Amino acid sequence: MTNEKNEKLKIEYPCPWDFKIIGMNEDEMRAAVQVSLNEALNQASGDREFELGTSRTSDGGKYISLRLNLMVLDETERNRIFSCLAKQPEIRIVI
């Protein structure tokens, strides 16, 4: 994130973070999120609370987006979660 002067904005951790996840099959995406969190959080995602809800479905119904919200401890963890989500074949796009 940058501000008007192109300086990096400071994010204070830990903080809640939303990931928007887009794919074609909701059940497969939900399973992929769990796999990703297990990997990113070193198998400890069962100890970390998160919310995963439907955000939107495309007009034609082909794509669905989910919103994943969880507390991230630092930038490294946030980036690791993003990377683990992005490499799942069931997940087309992570924002």
Backbone hydrogen bonds, N-H to C=O, Kabsch-Sander energy under -0.5 kcal/mol:
donor,donor_aa,acceptor,acceptor_aa,energy
3,N,7,E,-1.7
6,N,3,N,-2.0
9,L,1,M,-1.9
11,I,9,L,-0.6
12,E,10,K,-0.5
13,Y,11,I,-0.7
15,C,72,V,-2.0
17,W,70,L,-2.5
19,F,68,L,-2.8
21,I,19,F,-0.5
21,I,66,L,-2.8
22,I,93,I,-2.8
23,G,64,I,-2.3
24,M,90,E,-0.5
29,M,25,N,-2.5
30,R,26,E,-2.6
31,A,27,D,-2.0
32,A,28,E,-2.2
33,V,29,M,-2.2
34,Q,30,R,-1.8
35,V,31,A,-2.2
36,S,32,A,-2.5
37,L,33,V,-2.7
38,N,34,Q,-2.4
39,E,35,V,-2.2
40,A,36,S,-3.3
41,L,37,L,-2.5
42,N,39,E,-1.2
43,Q,38,N,-4.7
44,A,41,L,-1.1
47,D,44,A,-1.9
48,R,44,A,-0.6
48,R,45,S,-0.8
49,E,47,D,-0.5
51,E,69,N,-2.8
53,G,67,R,-2.1
55,S,65,S,-3.3
56,R,65,S,-1.5
58,S,63,Y,-3.0
61,G,58,S,-1.4
64,I,23,G,-2.9
65,S,56,R,-3.4
66,L,21,I,-2.9
67,R,53,G,-3.0
68,L,19,F,-3.0
68,L,66,L,-0.6
69,N,51,E,-2.8
69,N,67,R,-0.6
70,L,17,W,-1.9
71,M,49,E,-0.6
72,V,15,C,-2.9
78,R,74,D,-2.2
79,N,75,E,-2.7
80,R,76,T,-2.1
81,I,77,E,-2.5
82,F,78,R,-2.2
83,S,79,N,-2.5
84,C,80,R,-2.4
85,L,81,I,-2.4
86,A,82,F,-2.6
87,K,83,S,-1.4
88,Q,85,L,-1.4
91,I,88,Q,-1.4
92,R,22,I,-2.3
92,R,90,E,-0.6
93,I,22,I,-1.8
95,I,20,K,-2.9
